[in-house]
């Protein structure tokens, strides 16, 4: 799959870099050079088609990619000229949502890649095990945001269909982690929607995933919603959390290890450990929980985190991304989670070198966290402007390279 994506990128870059027009002959030479192919590779002929006519398989593949660009209205034939094409004005000024079928490596590092594409065009083609899929899918809102949302009726099918190729490629004991919304209500009612329960059951019944935990992401800086039912009619309490659902395909082989996410002991607990333990005897819950004189006396590296994730939504990476987007004249993403959320679950559920995936990449916080933790990563996002702003966050990473076509999106960054 990567070979196909790279070839598509080479063809698109050839047109993006061309001044004016580009003949097919020049296109073949340019793409071959970008792909590291020799003249003999380009000139090689093999029998193709029912007639068995000798043709160049390399040129044939390039023409297929050329036609894909044509269908996306990114290139157009020069009127009155045979075999001469050029980048359309629309491709330079109006790139936004990836059309059906497009797969373009927007940027990559030594560890991973961000692909401008709809997820269904990429993940069915992936041919290596995924160890963790962590994503924040669009929420089922009645009033869709700029990046698009399925409604509540469609939501369960939407998520199951999106995850199906990922689950089929999930390594034994691999995990799927979804950050979804709790603030979905039945129409004209203060009662919360049961879509989370329907989704949980569907992921188990349809895709064979087992629920490992429901972890609330507690965020006290959330706006005081639901506005109508909490602030106007005074029926509901204001919301301070979003659910994070953790699933695995095999609970007995799950790859999690809570020693990778230990938290620092309090000063009081350090004193207790170094004093040799509790120094008393007590029983609670009819003997179910007992404290002995040496309890808590063993020196440990840290404490096991509780299954509650307490973080605000703001973080340095979000601030940096917003600044890059502003400088490039790009619209910022409307819903950004802190990098600490994917960072935590990547550390808990994977080891260095594992593959982490995100179908709804947004500003690629999943990729950024995986990159910093030494995990391989692949992210898809269908809105080009979000990827362009996110690319600036990776400039200091080993092997960083951004597609030439992205330089025309929003403007240039020094």
C-alpha positions as CSV (number, residue, x, y, z in Angstrom):
1,X,0.0,0.0,0.0
2,X,2.8,2.4,0.9
3,X,4.3,2.0,-2.6
4,X,0.9,3.0,-4.2
5,X,0.6,6.0,-1.9
6,X,4.2,7.1,-2.7
7,X,3.6,6.8,-6.4
8,X,0.5,8.9,-6.2
9,X,2.4,11.5,-4.1
10,X,5.2,11.5,-6.7
11,X,2.7,12.2,-9.6
12,X,0.9,14.9,-7.6
13,X,4.3,16.5,-6.7
14,X,5.4,16.5,-10.3
15,X,2.5,18.6,-11.3
16,X,2.7,20.8,-8.2
17,X,6.4,21.6,-9.0
18,X,5.9,22.0,-12.7
19,X,5.9,25.6,-13.9
20,X,3.0,25.8,-16.3
21,X,2.3,22.5,-18.1
22,X,3.8,19.0,-18.1
23,X,3.9,16.5,-20.9
24,X,3.4,12.8,-20.3
25,X,7.0,12.1,-21.3
26,X,8.3,14.7,-18.9
27,X,5.9,13.3,-16.2
28,X,7.3,9.7,-16.6
29,X,10.9,10.9,-16.3
30,X,10.1,13.2,-13.3
31,X,8.2,10.5,-11.4
32,X,10.8,7.8,-12.1
33,X,13.5,10.1,-10.8
34,X,11.5,10.8,-7.6
35,X,10.8,7.1,-7.1
36,X,14.5,6.3,-7.6
37,X,13.9,4.3,-10.8
38,X,16.5,4.0,-13.6
39,X,16.0,4.7,-17.3
40,X,16.0,0.9,-17.9
41,X,13.2,0.5,-15.3
42,X,11.2,3.1,-17.2
43,X,11.9,1.7,-20.6
44,X,11.3,-1.9,-19.8
45,X,8.4,-3.5,-21.7
46,X,6.3,-6.5,-20.9
47,X,3.2,-8.0,-22.6
48,X,0.0,-6.3,-21.3
49,X,-3.6,-6.8,-22.0
50,X,-5.4,-9.5,-24.1
51,X,-3.4,-8.6,-27.2
52,X,-0.1,-9.0,-25.3
53,X,1.2,-5.7,-26.7
54,X,4.6,-4.7,-25.1
55,X,4.0,-1.8,-22.7
56,X,5.8,-0.1,-19.8
57,X,4.3,-1.2,-16.5
58,X,5.9,1.8,-14.8
59,X,4.3,4.3,-17.2
60,X,1.0,2.4,-17.0
61,X,1.0,2.8,-13.2
62,X,1.8,6.5,-13.5
63,X,-1.1,7.0,-16.0
64,X,-3.5,5.4,-13.5
65,X,-2.4,7.9,-10.8
66,X,-2.7,10.7,-13.4
67,X,-6.3,9.7,-14.1
68,X,-7.0,9.7,-10.3
69,X,-5.8,13.3,-10.2
70,X,-8.0,14.1,-13.2
71,X,-11.1,12.6,-11.4
72,X,-10.3,14.7,-8.4
73,X,-10.2,17.8,-10.7
74,X,-6.6,18.5,-9.6
75,X,-5.3,18.4,-13.1
76,X,-6.8,19.2,-16.5
77,X,-5.8,18.6,-20.1
78,X,-4.4,21.6,-22.0
79,X,-7.0,22.5,-24.6
80,X,-5.9,21.5,-28.1
81,X,-2.8,19.6,-26.9
82,X,-2.4,15.8,-26.7
83,X,-0.7,14.4,-23.7
84,X,-0.1,17.7,-22.0
85,X,-1.7,18.4,-18.6
86,X,-1.5,21.1,-15.9
87,X,-2.5,21.7,-12.3
88,X,-6.0,23.2,-12.1
89,X,-6.6,26.6,-10.5
90,X,-9.0,24.8,-8.1
91,X,-6.3,22.4,-6.9
92,X,-4.1,25.3,-5.9
93,X,-6.8,27.3,-4.1
94,X,-9.7,25.1,-3.0
95,X,-8.2,21.8,-1.6
96,X,-10.3,20.8,1.3
97,X,-12.0,17.4,1.9
98,X,-10.3,14.4,0.2
99,X,-12.5,13.1,-2.6
100,X,-13.4,9.4,-2.8
101,X,-10.3,7.4,-3.8
102,X,-7.6,9.9,-3.1
103,X,-4.6,8.8,-1.0
104,X,-1.8,11.3,-0.6
105,X,1.0,11.2,2.0
106,X,0.8,14.7,3.3
107,X,3.9,14.3,5.5
108,X,6.0,11.6,7.0
109,X,8.8,10.9,9.4
110,X,11.0,7.9,9.9
111,X,8.4,6.4,12.2
112,X,5.1,7.3,10.6
113,X,2.9,9.0,8.0
114,X,-0.1,11.3,7.8
115,X,-2.3,10.5,4.8
116,X,-4.8,12.9,3.3
117,X,-7.6,10.5,2.6
118,X,-10.8,9.1,3.9
119,X,-10.0,6.2,6.3
120,X,-11.9,3.7,4.2
121,X,-9.5,4.2,1.3
122,X,-6.4,3.4,3.4
123,X,-7.0,0.9,6.2
124,X,-8.4,-2.0,4.1
125,X,-5.1,-1.9,2.2
126,X,-2.9,-2.0,5.2
127,X,-0.9,-5.3,5.3
128,X,0.7,-5.3,8.7
129,X,-0.6,-5.8,12.3
130,X,-2.0,-2.8,14.2
131,X,-1.2,-2.9,17.9
132,X,-3.4,0.1,19.0
133,X,-6.1,2.1,17.3
134,X,-6.8,5.2,19.3
135,X,-9.1,7.9,17.9
136,X,-11.7,10.6,18.6
137,X,-14.3,10.0,16.0
138,X,-16.7,12.9,15.0
139,X,-19.5,13.1,17.6
140,X,-23.1,12.4,16.6
141,X,-24.2,16.0,16.6
142,X,-27.5,17.2,15.1
143,X,-25.7,20.4,14.0
144,X,-22.5,19.2,12.2
145,X,-19.2,20.9,12.7
146,X,-16.9,21.9,9.8
147,X,-15.2,18.6,9.8
148,X,-18.5,16.7,9.3
149,X,-20.5,14.5,11.7
150,X,-22.8,11.4,11.2
151,X,-26.1,11.8,13.1
152,X,-27.1,9.6,16.0
153,X,-29.1,7.1,13.9
154,X,-26.1,6.5,11.6
155,X,-23.5,6.5,14.3
156,X,-23.2,2.8,15.3
157,X,-23.0,1.6,11.7
158,X,-20.6,4.4,10.9
159,X,-18.1,3.4,13.7
160,X,-18.4,-0.3,13.1
161,X,-17.8,0.1,9.4
162,X,-14.8,2.4,10.0
163,X,-13.3,0.0,12.5
164,X,-13.9,-3.3,10.7
165,X,-10.7,-3.3,8.6
166,X,-8.7,-2.2,11.6
167,X,-10.1,-4.9,13.8
168,X,-9.4,-7.5,11.1
169,X,-5.7,-6.4,11.2
170,X,-5.4,-6.0,14.9
171,X,-2.5,-7.9,16.5
172,X,-3.5,-10.5,19.1
173,X,-4.2,-8.6,22.3
174,X,-4.3,-5.3,20.5
175,X,-6.6,-2.5,21.6
176,X,-9.1,0.0,20.3
177,X,-9.6,3.2,22.3
178,X,-12.4,5.6,21.4
179,X,-12.9,9.1,22.9
180,X,-16.6,9.8,22.3
181,X,-19.2,12.3,23.6
182,X,-21.4,11.9,26.6
183,X,-23.3,15.1,25.8
184,X,-25.8,13.6,23.3
185,X,-29.5,13.9,24.3
186,X,-32.7,12.5,22.9
187,X,-34.5,15.0,20.7
188,X,-36.2,17.8,22.8
189,X,-35.5,15.9,26.0
190,X,-33.1,16.2,28.9
191,X,-32.6,12.4,28.8
192,X,-29.2,11.3,27.6
193,X,-28.9,9.2,24.5
194,X,-28.2,5.5,24.8
195,X,-26.0,5.5,21.7
196,X,-22.9,4.7,23.8
197,X,-24.5,1.5,25.1
198,X,-25.7,0.6,21.6
199,X,-22.2,1.2,20.2
200,X,-20.5,-0.9,23.0
201,X,-22.8,-3.8,22.3
202,X,-22.4,-3.5,18.5
203,X,-18.6,-3.5,18.8
204,X,-18.8,-6.7,20.8
205,X,-21.5,-8.4,18.8
206,X,-20.4,-7.4,15.3
207,X,-16.6,-7.1,15.6
208,X,-15.8,-9.4,18.5
209,X,-14.3,-6.8,20.7
210,X,-14.3,-7.1,24.5
211,X,-14.8,-4.1,26.7
212,X,-11.8,-3.6,29.0
213,X,-12.9,-0.4,30.7
214,X,-14.9,2.8,30.5
215,X,-12.5,5.6,31.5
216,X,-14.0,9.0,32.1
217,X,-11.9,11.9,30.8
218,X,-12.6,14.4,33.5
219,X,-12.2,18.0,32.2
220,X,-13.2,20.7,34.6
221,X,-12.5,23.4,32.0
222,X,-15.3,22.1,29.8
223,X,-17.9,24.7,28.9
224,X,-20.9,24.5,31.3
225,X,-23.2,22.4,29.1
226,X,-25.7,21.2,28.2
227,X,-26.7,24.9,28.0
228,X,-30.4,24.4,27.5
229,X,-31.0,21.7,30.1
230,X,-28.4,22.8,32.7
231,X,-28.2,26.6,32.4
232,X,-31.7,27.6,31.1
233,X,-34.1,25.0,32.4
234,X,-32.0,23.9,35.4
235,X,-32.8,20.2,35.0
236,X,-29.3,18.7,34.4
237,X,-26.0,19.1,36.0
238,X,-23.2,20.6,33.9
239,X,-21.0,18.0,32.3
240,X,-17.3,17.6,33.2
241,X,-16.3,14.4,31.5
242,X,-16.2,12.5,28.2
243,X,-16.1,8.6,28.0
244,X,-13.0,6.8,26.8
245,X,-13.9,3.3,25.8
246,X,-11.1,0.7,25.8
247,X,-11.6,-2.6,23.8
248,X,-9.4,-5.5,22.9
249,X,-9.7,-8.5,20.6
250,X,-8.3,-10.9,23.3
251,X,-8.5,-10.0,27.0
252,X,-6.2,-12.9,27.9
253,X,-3.5,-11.7,25.6
254,X,-4.0,-7.9,26.0
255,X,-0.8,-6.0,25.6
256,X,-1.4,-3.5,28.4
257,X,1.1,-3.0,31.3
258,X,0.3,-0.5,34.0
259,X,3.9,-0.4,35.0
260,X,4.5,1.8,31.9
261,X,2.2,4.5,33.3
262,X,3.0,4.5,37.0
263,X,2.5,7.8,38.8
264,X,4.7,9.4,41.4
265,X,4.0,8.5,45.0
266,X,3.0,11.3,47.3
267,X,5.5,12.6,49.9
268,X,3.3,11.0,52.6
269,X,3.5,7.6,50.9
270,X,7.3,7.9,50.5
271,X,7.6,8.4,54.2
272,X,5.3,5.4,54.8
273,X,7.3,3.1,52.6
274,X,10.6,4.2,54.2
275,X,9.2,3.7,57.6
276,X,8.6,0.0,56.9
277,X,4.8,0.1,56.4
278,X,1.6,0.9,58.2
279,X,2.7,-0.3,61.7
280,X,-0.9,-1.2,62.6
281,X,-3.6,-3.9,62.1
282,X,-7.1,-3.2,60.8
283,X,-9.9,-4.8,58.9
284,X,-12.5,-3.3,56.6
285,X,-15.5,-4.7,54.7
286,X,-16.0,-7.8,57.0
287,X,-12.4,-8.8,56.5
288,X,-12.3,-8.3,52.7
289,X,-9.6,-5.6,53.1
290,X,-6.9,-6.0,55.8
291,X,-4.0,-3.8,56.9
292,X,-1.0,-5.5,58.6
293,X,2.0,-3.9,60.3
294,X,4.1,-4.3,57.1
295,X,1.5,-3.1,54.6
296,X,2.8,-0.5,52.2
297,X,6.3,-1.1,53.4
298,X,7.8,-2.4,50.1
299,X,9.6,0.3,48.1
300,X,7.9,0.6,44.7
301,X,8.6,2.7,41.6
302,X,5.2,4.5,41.6
303,X,1.5,4.0,42.1
304,X,-0.9,2.4,39.7
305,X,-3.2,5.1,38.1
306,X,-6.9,5.1,38.8
307,X,-9.2,4.5,35.9
308,X,-10.1,8.2,35.7
309,X,-8.2,10.5,33.4
310,X,-8.2,14.1,34.7
311,X,-6.8,16.6,32.3
312,X,-7.9,20.0,30.8
313,X,-8.3,20.2,27.1
314,X,-5.6,22.9,26.7
315,X,-2.0,21.9,26.1
316,X,1.2,23.4,24.6
317,X,0.8,21.4,21.4
318,X,-2.7,22.8,20.9
319,X,-1.4,26.3,21.4
320,X,1.5,25.7,19.0
321,X,-0.8,24.2,16.4
322,X,-3.2,27.2,16.6
323,X,-0.3,29.6,16.2
324,X,0.9,27.7,13.1
325,X,-2.6,27.7,11.6
326,X,-2.9,31.4,12.2
327,X,0.4,32.2,10.6
328,X,-0.5,30.0,7.6
329,X,-4.0,31.6,7.3
330,X,-5.7,28.2,8.0
331,X,-8.9,27.5,9.8
332,X,-8.1,25.8,13.2
333,X,-9.7,22.5,14.1
334,X,-12.8,22.9,16.2
335,X,-12.3,20.1,18.7
336,X,-8.8,19.3,19.9
337,X,-7.9,16.9,22.8
338,X,-4.6,17.3,24.7
339,X,-1.7,15.2,23.5
340,X,-1.5,13.8,27.0
341,X,-4.6,11.6,26.3
342,X,-3.1,9.6,23.4
343,X,0.3,9.7,25.2
344,X,-1.2,7.9,28.2
345,X,-2.9,5.1,26.3
346,X,0.0,4.6,23.9
347,X,2.3,4.1,26.9
348,X,-0.2,1.8,28.6
349,X,-1.1,-0.4,25.6
350,X,2.0,-0.5,23.4
351,X,5.7,-1.0,23.3
352,X,8.4,0.9,21.3
353,X,8.2,-0.2,17.6
354,X,4.5,-1.1,17.8
355,X,2.1,0.4,15.2
356,X,-0.4,2.9,16.4
357,X,-3.3,4.0,14.1
358,X,-5.8,6.8,14.0
359,X,-8.6,6.9,11.5
360,X,-9.8,10.4,12.3
361,X,-6.5,12.1,12.7
362,X,-7.6,15.8,13.0
363,X,-4.5,17.6,14.1
364,X,-2.6,14.3,14.4
365,X,-2.1,14.4,18.2
366,X,-2.1,10.6,18.1
367,X,0.8,10.6,15.6
368,X,2.7,13.2,17.6
369,X,2.4,11.2,20.8
370,X,3.4,8.0,19.1
371,X,6.4,9.8,17.4
372,X,7.7,11.1,20.7
373,X,7.3,7.6,22.3
374,X,9.2,5.7,19.6
375,X,6.1,4.0,18.2
376,X,5.4,3.7,14.5
377,X,2.2,5.4,13.4
378,X,-0.3,6.0,10.6
379,X,-3.0,8.6,10.6
380,X,-5.7,9.5,8.1
381,X,-7.5,12.8,7.9
382,X,-9.7,14.0,5.1
383,X,-9.4,17.7,5.5
384,X,-6.1,19.0,4.0
385,X,-5.9,22.2,6.0
386,X,-5.8,20.4,9.3
387,X,-2.9,18.2,8.1
388,X,-1.0,21.3,6.8
389,X,-1.1,23.0,10.2
390,X,-0.2,19.8,12.0
391,X,2.8,19.2,9.7
392,X,4.6,22.1,11.4
393,X,4.7,20.1,14.7
394,X,6.9,17.5,13.1
395,X,9.6,19.6,11.5
396,X,12.2,18.6,14.1
397,X,11.5,14.9,13.9
398,X,14.0,12.6,12.1
399,X,13.1,12.0,8.5
400,X,10.4,14.7,8.3
401,X,9.3,15.4,4.8
402,X,6.2,17.3,3.7
403,X,4.5,16.8,0.3
404,X,5.4,19.7,-2.1
405,X,1.7,20.3,-2.8
406,X,1.1,21.2,0.8
407,X,3.2,24.3,0.5
408,X,0.5,25.9,-1.5
409,X,-2.1,25.3,1.2
410,X,-2.6,28.5,3.3
411,X,0.8,30.0,2.5
412,X,4.5,29.3,3.3
413,X,6.0,28.9,6.7
414,X,9.6,29.8,7.3
